[in-house]
C-alpha cells in the first residue's frame, strides 16, 4: 500500500511545490477572520444582520466552526500551517480510501491501488485539496465513519457538522441507521455552535441564509436552476469520477452503498434550496462523488473476477475517465498562480479610501496589505454593479480605484458593462487575455 500511496500523492505534492499556495477565497477569508480574532478578540463580519449595504464589504462566505478553528491555529503558528495541512489532509484521505476498499473488497490489492490512484490523480480531488476545501476533511471523516468502529462513531458524528452544514445530514442518517436514536440529541450541539457563530460575528442567528441569496444575485454565480439541477449534477458526477466508475456505481449491486439515503437527502436539499434563491456550486457535490470511489472500484473489480485482461481494461478505463478534467484544472491553476503576485502588488501599492474589487479577491489583498478588518477598506464592485450605484456615490464613499481581473468569475458581464460607464475613477485591469 505504501508504494501506491506515494505514487498517488505525487500530483498533490508536485502542484504544491511548483505552484505554491493555492488556498481559495473561502480558506483565506477564514484566515482573515482568525487574524482578526487573535488580534482583537472578536470577529466582525456584519452588524445587526445587515447584508445588503453596498458601503460595507461583506465576505461571500460564512464562518464555519472547524475551518475557523484550524485558521486560528494557523495564525498562532505564524500563518503557514494551512499550506502544510491542506496537502497532508489530502494524502491522509487517499490512505483512508485505500483502507476502506481493502476492507470492503476482501484484500483486493488491485482495487486498493486503483482507488488510491483514482483519488490522487483526480483533478477535482487535487484542486479541492490544494484549495483547502472543507470537502476534503469531510470526505475523510465519512470514510472513517464507514469503518463503523464503535469508539469513533460519536466523535466523528459530532465533528462532521462542524466542517460543513451538510455534515449534519450524514451524521443523522448514520445514527438513525444504527438505531442510536438517543444520540441524535447530541447533534443539537454543532447546530447551536453554527447559530451562535452567526450571531456573534454578524449580529443575526440566520445571517448566512439571507446573505447567500444576495450574493447569488449580485455576483451572477454560474449556478444551476431548479429545472437543470439534476442533469447538471449528473454531469458533475461524470466529470468527477469518470463514466466507467459512474456506471460501476449504478449497475453493480456492490455499488449501492450505505450512504445512498444521506446522499439523496443531501442532493434533494440542495435542489430545494435553489427554489429559495440559494446557489449550488460544484464543490458542494464533490464530496458525494469522491465518496463513491471505493465502492465503485469494488463494484468494477468484482465482475472481472480472475480474468486479468478484463480487469486491466476496466481499471485503465476507470483511470482514464478521471483524468478528463486535467487540461481545465492546469489552465485554472496556471492562471491563479500568476494572479497571486499581481494581487500582492496591488496590496503593496496601497490606496486611499476604498478599493473597489471583486469580493472573492478581497481576502487575499487584505491579508497581503495587513488589513485586519476589511469592512470599510473595500467595496464589492459586483454589488455596486448589481445595484447600479452612480459614480458620484462611489466617489462619495471614497472609492478612488477599481481593480478588475479579466476572468469570467471575477469580471462577469454585468460588472464589465457597469465599469464601462465609469469615467472619473481609475480602473486597473489585471491578467488581460490570460484565459
C-alpha positions in Angstrom: 0.0 0.0 0.0 2.9 2.4 0.7 4.1 2.5 -2.9 0.6 3.1 -4.1 0.2 5.9 -1.6 3.5 7.5 -2.7 2.5 7.4 -6.4 -1.0 8.7 -5.7 0.4 11.6 -3.7 2.6 12.9 -6.5 0.1 15.3 -8.1 -0.7 17.0 -4.8 3.0 17.2 -3.8 4.2 18.4 -7.3 1.4 21.0 -7.6 2.2 22.3 -4.1 5.9 22.6 -4.8 5.6 24.1 -8.3 2.6 26.4 -7.9 2.9 27.4 -4.3 -0.1 28.3 -2.1 -3.4 27.7 -3.9 -5.8 28.3 -1.0 -9.1 29.6 -2.2 -11.0 32.7 -1.1 -13.1 30.7 1.4 -10.0 29.5 3.2 -8.3 32.9 3.0 -11.5 34.5 4.5 -11.2 32.2 7.5 -7.5 33.1 7.8 -8.5 36.8 7.8 -11.2 36.2 10.5 -8.7 34.2 12.5 -6.2 37.1 12.4 -9.0 39.5 13.5 -9.9 37.2 16.4 -6.3 36.8 17.6 -5.6 40.5 17.4 -8.9 42.0 18.6 -10.6 39.1 20.5 -13.6 39.2 18.2 -14.8 38.8 14.6 -16.9 41.4 12.9 -18.5 40.2 9.6 -21.6 42.3 9.7 -23.6 44.5 12.1 -27.2 43.7 13.2 -27.6 41.1 10.4 -27.4 43.7 7.6 -26.0 42.1 4.4 -27.1 44.4 1.6 -25.4 47.7 2.4 -23.2 48.4 -0.5 -21.0 50.7 1.6 -19.8 47.8 3.7 -17.7 44.9 2.5 -19.2 41.5 3.4 -17.5 38.2 2.7 -19.1 35.9 0.2 -18.9 33.0 2.6 -19.8 32.2 6.2 -17.6 31.3 9.1 -17.5 27.5 9.6 -16.6 26.3 13.1 -13.9 23.8 12.4 -12.2 25.6 9.5 -12.2 28.7 11.7 -10.5 26.8 14.5 -7.9 25.5 12.0 -7.3 29.1 10.8 -6.8 30.3 14.4 -4.2 27.6 14.9 -2.6 28.7 11.6 -2.5 32.3 12.8 -1.0 31.3 16.2 1.6 29.2 14.3 2.8 32.1 12.2 0.5 31.8 9.2 1.9 28.9 7.2 0.2 25.9 8.8 -2.7 25.7 6.4 -0.4 25.4 3.4 1.1 22.3 5.1 -2.2 20.9 6.4 -4.0 21.1 3.1 -1.8 18.6 1.2 -1.3 16.4 4.2 -5.0 16.1 4.7 -5.5 15.1 1.0 -2.8 12.4 1.3 -4.4 11.1 4.5 -7.8 10.9 2.8 -6.1 8.9 0.0 -4.8 6.4 2.6 -8.3 6.2 4.2 -9.8 5.4 0.9 -7.3 2.6 0.3 -8.0 1.2 3.7 -11.8 1.4 3.1 -11.6 -0.5 -0.2 -9.3 -3.1 1.3 -11.9 -3.8 3.9 -14.9 -3.9 1.6 -13.2 -5.8 -1.3 -11.6 -8.5 0.8 -8.0 -7.6 0.4 -8.1 -7.0 -3.3 -4.7 -5.3 -3.8 -5.5 -4.2 -7.4 -8.7 -2.5 -6.2 -6.8 -0.8 -3.4 -4.2 0.6 -5.8 -6.8 1.7 -8.3 -8.8 3.5 -5.6 -5.8 5.4 -4.3 -4.6 6.3 -7.8 -8.1 7.4 -8.9 -8.3 9.8 -6.0 -4.7 11.0 -6.1 -4.8 11.7 -9.9 -8.4 13.2 -9.9 -8.0 16.9 -10.7 -11.2 17.5 -8.8 -9.7 15.9 -5.7 -6.3 17.6 -6.2 -7.9 21.1 -6.7 -10.1 20.7 -3.6 -7.1 19.6 -1.5 -4.8 22.5 -2.6 -7.6 25.0 -2.1 -8.1 23.9 1.5 -11.7 23.0 0.7 -13.6 21.6 3.7 -15.0 18.9 1.4 -11.7 17.0 1.8 -11.7 16.6 5.7 -15.5 16.0 5.4 -14.7 13.1 3.0 -12.0 11.8 5.3 -14.4 11.7 8.3 -17.1 10.0 6.2 -14.6 7.2 5.3 -13.7 6.8 8.9 -17.4 6.6 9.8 -17.8 4.0 7.1 -15.5 1.7 9.0 -18.1 1.6 11.7 -15.7 1.4 14.7 -17.7 1.9 17.9 -15.2 4.3 19.5 -15.2 6.6 16.5 -18.9 6.8 15.9 -19.9 9.6 18.3 -16.8 11.9 17.9 -17.0 11.8 14.1 -20.7 12.2 14.0 -20.5 15.4 16.1 -17.5 16.7 14.2 -18.9 16.3 10.7 -21.5 19.2 11.0 -18.8 21.5 12.3 -17.0 21.3 8.9 -19.9 22.0 6.6 -23.7 22.1 7.3 -24.4 19.0 5.2 -22.3 17.0 7.6 -25.4 17.1 9.9 -27.3 15.1 7.3 -24.7 12.3 7.2 -24.4 12.2 11.0 -28.1 12.0 11.5 -28.7 9.3 8.8 -25.8 7.3 10.2 -27.2 7.4 13.8 -30.7 6.5 12.6 -29.4 3.6 10.5 -27.6 2.3 13.6 -30.8 2.9 15.7 -28.9 5.1 18.0 -31.8 7.5 18.3 -30.9 8.8 21.8 -27.6 10.2 20.4 -29.5 12.4 17.9 -30.0 15.0 20.6 -26.2 15.5 20.7 -26.3 16.8 17.1 -28.0 19.9 18.5 -24.6 20.9 19.8 -23.0 21.6 16.4 -26.2 23.3 15.3 -26.1 25.6 18.3 -22.4 26.4 17.6 -23.3 27.3 14.0 -26.1 29.6 15.1 -24.0 31.2 17.9 -21.2 31.8 15.5 -23.5 33.7 13.1 -25.0 35.7 16.0 -21.6 36.7 17.4 -20.0 37.6 14.0 -22.9 39.1 12.1 -25.5 40.0 14.8 -28.1 37.7 13.4 -28.7 34.0 14.1 -29.6 33.2 10.4 -27.5 35.7 8.7 -25.9 33.3 6.3 -29.3 32.2 4.9 -30.2 35.7 3.9 -26.8 36.8 2.9 -26.2 34.0 0.4 -29.3 34.9 -1.6 -28.0 38.4 -2.0 -24.6 37.1 -3.1 -26.2 35.0 -5.8 -28.0 38.0 -7.2 -25.0 40.4 -7.0 -22.3 38.1 -8.3 -24.1 36.2 -11.1 -22.7 32.9 -9.9 -22.8 30.1 -12.5 -25.3 28.0 -10.5 -27.9 25.6 -11.9 -31.6 26.3 -11.5 -34.3 24.1 -10.2 -35.0 22.6 -13.6 -31.4 22.0 -14.5 -30.0 20.8 -11.2 -30.3 17.1 -11.7 -28.8 16.9 -15.2 -26.1 19.3 -14.1 -25.3 17.1 -11.0 -25.1 14.0 -13.2 -22.6 15.8 -15.5 -20.6 16.9 -12.5 -20.5 13.3 -11.3 -19.3 12.1 -14.7 -16.5 14.7 -14.7 -15.5 13.8 -11.1 -15.3 10.0 -11.2 -15.5 9.3 -14.9 -18.1 7.3 -16.9 -16.6 3.9 -16.1 -16.8 4.3 -12.3 -20.1 6.0 -12.6 -21.5 3.0 -14.5 -20.0 0.6 -12.0 -21.7 2.5 -9.2 -25.0 2.4 -10.9 -25.1 -1.1 -12.3 -23.4 -3.3 -9.8 -25.1 -4.4 -6.6 -21.9 -3.7 -4.6 -22.1 -0.1 -5.7 -25.4 0.5 -3.7 -23.7 1.6 -0.6 -24.7 2.7 2.9 -24.5 6.4 2.2 -27.2 6.3 -0.5 -30.0 7.8 1.6 -27.8 10.5 3.1 -26.6 11.4 -0.4 -30.1 11.5 -1.8 -31.2 13.8 1.1 -28.1 16.0 0.7 -28.8 16.5 -3.1 -32.5 16.9 -2.6 -32.0 19.7 0.0 -29.5 21.4 -2.4 -32.1 21.2 -5.1 -34.8 22.7 -2.9 -32.5 25.5 -1.8 -32.4 26.7 -5.3 -36.1 27.4 -5.2 -35.4 29.6 -2.1 -32.9 31.7 -4.1 -29.7 30.0 -2.9 -26.9 28.6 -5.1 -25.2 25.3 -5.7 -21.5 25.3 -6.6 -19.6 22.2 -7.9 -17.7 21.9 -4.7 -21.0 21.3 -2.8 -21.2 18.0 -4.6 -17.6 16.9 -4.9 -17.5 15.0 -1.6 -20.5 13.0 -2.7 -18.9 11.7 -5.9 -15.5 11.2 -4.4 -17.1 9.2 -1.6 -18.4 6.8 -4.2 -14.9 5.8 -5.4 -14.0 2.9 -3.1 -17.4 1.3 -3.6 -17.4 2.0 -7.4 -13.9 0.4 -7.8 -15.0 -2.6 -5.8 -18.1 -2.9 -8.0 -15.9 -2.7 -11.1 -13.4 -5.3 -9.9 -16.0 -7.9 -8.9 -17.4 -8.9 -12.3 -13.9 -9.3 -13.8 -13.1 -12.0 -11.2 -9.8 -13.6 -12.0 -9.7 -12.5 -15.7 -6.6 -10.3 -15.7 -7.2 -8.9 -19.2 -10.7 -7.7 -18.3 -9.5 -6.2 -15.1 -6.7 -4.3 -16.8 -9.1 -2.9 -19.4 -11.7 -1.9 -16.9 -9.2 -0.4 -14.5 -7.5 1.5 -17.3 -10.8 2.9 -18.5 -11.7 3.9 -14.9 -8.4 5.8 -14.5 -8.6 7.4 -18.0 -12.1 8.7 -17.2 -10.9 10.5 -14.1 -8.2 12.3 -16.0 -10.5 14.1 -18.4 -10.7 17.4 -16.5 -6.9 17.8 -16.2 -6.5 20.4 -19.0 -9.0 22.7 -17.4 -7.5 22.2 -14.0 -4.0 23.0 -15.2 -5.2 26.1 -17.1 -7.0 27.5 -14.0 -4.1 26.6 -11.7 -1.6 28.4 -14.0 -4.0 31.5 -14.1 -4.3 31.7 -10.3 -0.6 31.1 -9.8 0.1 34.1 -12.0 -2.6 36.1 -10.4 -1.3 35.7 -6.8 1.7 38.1 -7.2 -0.4 40.5 -9.1 -2.8 40.8 -6.2 0.2 41.2 -3.9 1.5 44.1 -6.0 -1.9 45.8 -5.7 -1.7 45.4 -1.9 1.8 46.9 -1.8 0.7 49.9 -3.8 -1.9 50.7 -1.2 -4.8 53.1 -1.7 -6.7 55.9 0.0 -10.3 55.4 1.0 -11.7 52.2 -0.5 -10.5 49.8 -3.2 -13.3 48.5 -5.4 -12.7 44.9 -6.4 -14.5 41.6 -6.9 -15.3 40.4 -3.4 -13.7 37.0 -4.0 -10.3 38.7 -4.2 -10.7 40.8 -1.0 -9.3 38.3 1.5 -6.1 37.8 -0.5 -5.5 41.5 -0.9 -6.4 42.3 2.7 -4.0 39.7 4.0 -1.2 41.0 1.9 -1.9 44.6 2.9 -2.1 43.6 6.6 -5.7 44.8 6.9 -7.5 43.1 9.7 -11.0 44.5 9.3 -11.8 45.0 5.6 -15.4 46.2 6.2 -14.7 49.8 5.2 -11.5 49.5 3.2 -13.1 47.7 0.2 -16.2 47.9 -1.9 -17.6 45.0 -3.8 -17.7 46.2 -7.4 -20.1 43.4 -8.4 -22.6 44.5 -5.7 -22.2 48.1 -6.9 -22.9 46.9 -10.5 -25.9 44.9 -9.4 -27.5 47.9 -7.7 -26.1 50.3 -10.3 -24.6 52.7 -7.9 -23.8 56.0 -9.6 -20.2 57.1 -10.0 -20.8 60.1 -7.8 -21.9 57.8 -5.0 -18.8 55.7 -5.4 -16.6 58.8 -5.1 -18.5 59.9 -2.0 -17.8 56.5 -0.5 -14.1 57.1 -1.0 -13.6 54.8 -4.0 -10.5 56.1 -5.9 -9.6 53.0 -7.8 -11.1 49.8 -9.2 -9.1 46.6 -9.7 -10.6 44.2 -12.2 -9.4 40.8 -13.1 -10.1 39.6 -16.6 -11.7 36.3 -15.8 -15.4 35.3 -16.1 -15.5 34.5 -12.4 -14.1 37.8 -11.3 -15.5 40.0 -14.1 -19.0 38.9 -15.0 -20.8 40.5 -17.9 -22.9 42.9 -15.9 -19.8 44.2 -14.0 -17.9 44.7 -17.2 -20.7 46.7 -18.6 -21.0 48.7 -15.4 -17.3 49.6 -15.4 -17.6 50.9 -19.0 -19.9 53.7 -17.6 -17.3 55.0 -15.1 -15.4 58.0 -16.3 -13.6 59.6 -13.3 -12.5 56.5 -11.3 -9.3 54.8 -12.4 -9.7 51.1 -13.5 -6.7 48.8 -13.4 -7.4 45.5 -15.3 -5.2 42.5 -14.4 -4.5 39.4 -16.3 -5.9 40.7 -19.6 -6.0 37.9 -22.2 -4.6 35.3 -19.8 -7.5 32.9 -20.2 
